[in-house]
Amino acid sequence: MKKVSIIAIALLFCVTTVFAADFAPVPMKLSAPATIGYEFDGSDLAVQVDVTGVGGVMNFLVFTKGKAEEIGQITNGFLGWHYVNKIDTCIFISEEVDILVGSNTYVWDGKDADGGVVPEGEYTYYIYANDNKNIKTLCTSVFPFNWNENAIIRMIDDDGSVMTNPEIYTGGTDVKGGEDRTEKTHRKWVIGSDPDDATLIETTTVMAYADKVSIALDPLDHTMWFKATQTPAAGMEIAKYQWVPNGASEIQTDWGEDGLTGFSFPSYCDELHNSLAVIGETLYTINQNFFDDASPSELVYIDLEEGFEITRVDLSKWWVNIDEGGEAGGQAVGGPHDLTVGPNETLSIGAHTTCVNHMLAPYREEDAGGDVEDITLWVNLNGDYTGDHNFEETSEKPWICNDFNVGPYKYNTGVDALGFTTFPSYDMGAVTYGIFAPDGTGMSYKALAGETATIKYGNYFIQTGCPYDGLYMDDAPRGDFEGAPGWWYVGHDSITGTIGTGIGVADDAPAAFAVAQNSPNPFNPTTTIGFTLANSGTVSVDVYNVAGQNVDTIVNEFMDSGSHSVVWDASDFSAGVYFYTVKSGDFSKTIKMTLVK
């Protein structure tokens, strides 16, 4: 018995040491049936939505399913604000609905956005939710959140596995440089570290010209990274480096032209303000200048391995409007300058200088590049009041889209795992961010708890199933324009499923007993345990410590077949490893979980 106790104490000490972290957010997690039967007869449909972690608000959306080819290429809406190209589209978005931790019921009346009864068939539903009840949680106070650094978050490891502790990397902040290269510093922060310990910031330096641009990481070797910088001749060069922690990064002389720069071209830019992004084996950047009426707007494809240009795509159809420059009061070119990788190898592009938001698939036609209309999934322009410029009745420049003197100043775009796209909404009042549905339909502006009408810099999603899933942003009300004090966290989640005719009870019935990993995990102090019962019967959920002692019984009662979830509140328990066992009839399963304090 002594031997078992010693081992248990050693395990407890080890796990507590590894997982103890001062930043331990409480993620929001949603669950709802994967398939829902409905006869589309105009009756109410009740959808059960279970919430763990924290509550907030949700939107319920209904999309077509399997109709992309039939939909084809369509431009519609006021001022032709919305272009979609062979994607399923939104037919209904609910208003915000309050949700609480536990079981919630949303009732859809079976009607579309115009009030018509939706025809029978199969449809995709989405639920988007965020915490608007609790003040943002501090992730780090010592790692700045600057609007002009275009930070990136690394969430996937080199082997393709989900990282337990994602990492934030900062880009550049300079606008213009001199005739010579100067030392530029880039920083890395491991999410979950002590929020106030500045010694945990890792840096690396390079010698470069002016930069105001994100960096990009090689997805197969995160020690290799790419940086763009502006040359004295107003050109642009990209180089590949090996990250040296707290030292000088080493340029890779076998990449690109002449063994020095990865790529260069005359960018026309007086101020370099472009992002880099990597999808697969291609590095992307933008050639544009929103200060110059003669500037192009191009997406540039660069071979990730060799460093040579592959092709360019002309984006000017939506990003350049000569009539908006000069006496009209705007700029002919709106950008873009922000690149964000979305789900399924998509690329979200945006800019703070314009009303345009744009989602495309760079290799949609299999070959690199092509016509911008073909590779575009959706575009949102002026006309639906989400992200619009100069829409007010009092505007001196009515409906001018390319205008960097009005809000919302969309300093970056964030894209979650299901394709919901967000942007910060500075100069739009006491709201935090605007949001587009997965087809680019404008949904609304979101206001988080304690929001004011001050500046907002940006937002980033983590949605990989790690303990730090959620929405990350600045908290500018506590800072100023030159740099908000650190990174802050808000609970967020989105899920999807199918609503269809003929999906009956038999189809929804579980085929087998199953127990899911608790979420969140690690957790503090509550976590949710989900399980599926093939048959009705008495169910017990018990918690054991590492010594095998039963320390708590969460539930012991009769339950019907189907999906269930229970919440364990570990407020009175010490940090460490625990095990939970779900038992029903002859079936049982035990899974490990970790409590952090």
C-alpha positions, 0 to 999 in steps of 0.5 A, spaced: 500 500 500 505 504 501 508 503 494 502 505 491 501 511 495 508 513 493 507 512 486 500 516 486 504 522 490 509 522 484 504 522 479 500 527 482 506 532 483 508 530 475 502 532 472 501 538 477 508 541 475 506 540 467 499 542 467 499 548 472 499 554 468 497 561 470 492 562 464 487 557 464 481 560 461 474 556 461 472 555 454 465 555 451 463 548 448 457 547 444 453 540 443 447 539 439 444 533 435 448 531 428 442 530 425 435 533 426 429 530 423 424 535 420 418 535 415 418 542 413 411 543 414 411 550 418 411 547 425 416 549 430 422 545 430 426 545 437 433 544 437 437 542 444 443 546 445 448 544 450 453 549 453 459 547 458 464 552 461 461 559 460 454 561 457 453 567 452 449 568 446 448 564 440 446 565 432 442 559 429 443 559 421 440 555 416 444 553 409 442 550 403 446 543 402 449 540 396 446 545 392 453 549 390 453 547 383 446 549 382 447 556 385 453 557 381 455 564 380 451 570 383 451 577 385 445 580 389 443 584 394 443 592 395 448 595 390 450 588 388 454 587 395 454 580 395 458 575 390 458 567 391 461 562 387 458 555 387 458 554 394 452 553 399 448 559 401 445 562 407 437 562 407 436 564 415 440 567 421 436 568 427 437 574 432 442 573 438 439 568 443 441 568 450 444 561 452 446 558 459 451 553 461 447 546 461 441 545 456 438 550 452 432 549 447 432 554 440 426 554 436 426 555 429 419 556 425 421 553 419 421 559 415 427 563 411 429 570 412 423 572 407 418 569 412 417 563 407 416 556 409 423 552 407 421 547 402 423 540 404 430 537 403 436 537 407 439 543 410 446 545 413 445 548 420 450 552 424 450 555 431 455 561 432 456 563 440 460 567 444 461 569 451 458 576 452 457 576 459 464 575 462 469 580 462 475 578 458 480 574 461 487 576 461 492 571 457 498 576 457 499 583 460 507 583 457 506 581 450 503 587 446 497 586 441 499 592 436 494 593 430 500 593 425 504 587 427 499 582 424 500 577 429 499 569 427 498 563 432 501 557 431 496 551 433 498 545 429 505 542 430 510 539 425 507 532 425 500 535 424 498 534 431 494 539 435 498 543 440 496 543 447 499 550 448 499 554 441 504 560 440 503 567 438 508 570 433 509 578 432 510 581 425 513 587 424 511 594 426 515 599 422 512 604 416 518 606 413 526 605 413 532 608 411 537 606 406 540 601 410 538 595 414 537 595 421 535 590 426 528 588 427 525 584 433 520 578 432 517 575 439 514 569 441 509 567 446 507 560 449 499 561 451 498 558 458 504 561 460 504 566 466 501 572 464 505 577 467 512 574 466 516 578 461 522 573 461 518 568 458 517 572 451 522 569 446 525 573 441 529 573 435 532 578 430 534 580 423 537 585 419 531 588 414 528 594 411 522 597 413 516 592 415 509 592 417 507 585 415 506 578 418 511 573 418 509 566 416 512 559 418 514 553 414 508 548 416 513 542 416 518 545 420 516 551 424 523 553 426 523 556 418 520 562 417 519 568 412 519 575 412 517 581 408 521 588 408 520 594 404 527 596 400 529 603 399 527 603 392 519 602 394 520 595 392 519 588 397 523 583 398 522 576 402 527 572 405 527 565 409 530 564 416 531 559 421 529 562 428 534 562 433 531 563 440 533 569 443 539 570 438 539 572 431 535 568 426 540 565 420 538 567 413 537 561 408 542 562 402 539 556 398 532 559 398 530 565 393 534 569 388 541 570 389 541 566 395 539 572 399 532 575 398 526 570 397 523 574 392 522 581 390 518 586 385 516 593 384 510 593 389 509 601 388 508 601 395 510 608 399 508 604 406 509 596 406 503 594 409 502 587 407 501 580 410 504 573 408 500 566 409 502 559 407 497 554 405 500 547 403 507 548 399 505 555 397 507 562 400 502 568 399 503 575 399 499 581 396 502 587 391 498 593 392 498 600 394 492 604 397 495 611 396 496 610 389 491 610 384 495 607 379 496 601 383 494 594 382 491 589 386 494 582 386 495 576 390 502 573 389 503 565 389 511 564 391 513 557 391 515 555 399 520 550 397 524 554 392 522 561 393 520 563 386 514 566 383 509 561 381 503 566 378 499 572 380 491 573 380 488 580 379 484 582 384 482 589 381 475 587 380 473 588 387 479 591 390 480 597 385 475 602 383 478 608 379 471 612 380 472 612 388 479 616 388 480 623 387 474 628 387 470 622 390 473 623 396 476 616 397 481 612 394 481 608 387 485 602 391 482 598 397 488 593 398 488 588 400 493 587 406 491 582 410 491 575 409 488 569 414 488 562 412 481 559 413 478 552 413 479 547 407 485 551 404 481 557 403 484 564 404 481 570 407 483 577 405 481 584 407 483 591 409 482 597 414 482 601 408 475 598 405 468 595 405 471 589 402 472 582 405 473 576 400 474 569 401 477 565 396 481 558 394 487 559 391 488 552 388 480 551 387 481 550 379 487 545 381 492 549 377 495 555 381 491 562 380 487 563 374 481 568 374 479 571 380 471 570 379 473 562 379 477 562 385 473 566 389 468 563 394 464 569 396 465 577 396 462 582 401 461 589 399 457 595 401 450 594 401 448 590 407 451 594 413 456 589 416 463 592 414 460 597 410 463 604 409 459 611 408 453 608 409 450 613 414 445 618 411 449 624 413 455 621 409 459 626 405 461 620 401 455 616 400 457 609 399 464 610 397 467 603 399 475 604 398 476 610 404 481 609 409 478 615 413 472 612 416 470 606 420 470 600 421 477 600 421 478 592 419 485 591 422 485 584 421 480 578 419 479 572 424 476 566 421 474 560 425 474 553 424 467 553 420 469 559 416 465 564 420 469 571 419 470 577 423 473 583 423 474 589 429 469 594 429 473 601 431 469 607 430 462 603 430 460 605 437 460 600 443 461 594 439 467 589 439 467 586 432 463 584 426 461 578 423 460 574 416 457 567 415 461 562 412 458 564 405 459 572 406 453 574 409 453 579 414 450 577 420 451 583 425 456 587 430 458 583 436 458 587 443 462 583 449 461 585 456 464 591 458 465 594 451 466 601 450 467 605 443 474 606 443 479 603 438 479 595 437 485 592 434 483 585 432 481 578 433 484 571 432 481 564 433 483 558 436 478 552 435 482 545 435 480 542 441 486 544 446 485 547 453 485 554 450 480 554 445 476 561 444 477 568 441 483 572 442 483 580 442 486 586 445 482 590 450 483 597 448 479 600 453 485 599 458 490 601 453 491 607 447 492 607 440 500 605 440 499 598 443 493 595 448 496 592 454 497 585 452 492 579 449 485 577 452 481 571 452 473 570 450 469 564 450 467 562 443 465 556 439 461 554 433 458 547 431 454 544 425 449 539 423 444 537 418 436 538 418 433 533 413 426 530 411 426 523 413 431 523 418 427 519 423 428 517 430 431 510 428 436 514 424 438 518 430 438 512 435 445 511 437 448 505 435 453 503 441 455 506 448 460 511 447 464 516 452 467 522 450 473 526 453 471 531 458 471 538 455 475 542 457 481 538 459 485 540 463 480 544 466 478 549 472 474 548 476 468 545 471 468 540 466 463 537 462 463 529 460 459 527 454 456 520 453 451 516 448 447 510 451 445 505 446 439 503 451 435 506 456 437 504 463 441 506 470 447 510 469 453 512 473 458 517 473 464 516 478 470 520 479 476 516 482 483 519 484 490 516 482 490 512 488 483 508 485 479 511 490 472 513 489 472 521 490 465 523 487 459 520 484 456 525 479 450 522 477 447 515 478 440 515 475 435 512 470 436 515 463 433 514 456 438 512 450 441 518 446 446 523 448 447 526 455 452 530 458 454 532 466 458 537 469 463 536 474 464 541 479 471 540 482 472 547 486 473 543 492 478 538 490 486 539 489 489 539 482 491 533 479 490 527 475 483 524 476 479 518 472 471 518 470 468 512 469 461 512 465 457 505 467 450 503 464 448 496 464 454 491 462 458 497 459 463 502 462 469 506 460 474 510 464 478 516 461 483 520 464 482 528 466 486 533 469 484 539 474 489 545 474 488 550 479 
